[in-house]
Amino acid sequence: MNKDEIIASLNKIHSAFWETAIQLPNPTISINGKWSVCQNVQHITIALLRVSNFLALPKSSIKSDYGLSERASSSYEISFKVFRNTLENGIKTTEAFMPETNLETSIIELVRQGKDTLDTFISNLKNWSEEEFEMYNCPHPVFGKITVREILYFTIYHAQHHNETINKMNEK
């Protein structure tokens, strides 16, 4: 995927996620100890914010803190399979990405925050070139250092995964 395709996918997948979240009944209720719809939305926003903040860093800081990649990015298809397999094997989020336990913010407000965060994310992303997607490492709490392109692929997959999660909650 090139940068324009990544941006289009980010917009499409996150919009679908938020549309699903707004339409589901009882977004604040947790079922079987799983996160509520609101908590899923907040978690996605936290993840977007963390990557957005990374994308806003000076590239010299990224180079010194995380290094340059010594390999080409995996394709979206291969990345997708790795991400799906890891999540299906029961990997859990780390503390830094956990939503509030007693979240009282309305779903409408949480979605607005998410949309604002995605707008900033994409604005920061526009300052990156195709070559830089391959050049720089980005830290991921589960996968370690991955390329910037791969963190962008993960961000797309992540929203898709949580959209599936909240849809399954509605089926129960």
Secondary structure, 3 states (H helix, E strand, C coil): CCHHHHHHHHHHHHHHHHHHHHHCCCCCCCCCCCCCHHHHHHHHHHHHHHHHHHHHCCHHHHHHHHCECCCCCCCHHHHHHHHHHHHHCCCCCCHHHCCCCCCCCCHHHHHHHHHHHHHHHHHHHCCCCHHHHHHEEEEECCCEEEEHHHHHHHHHHHHHHHHHHHHHHHHC
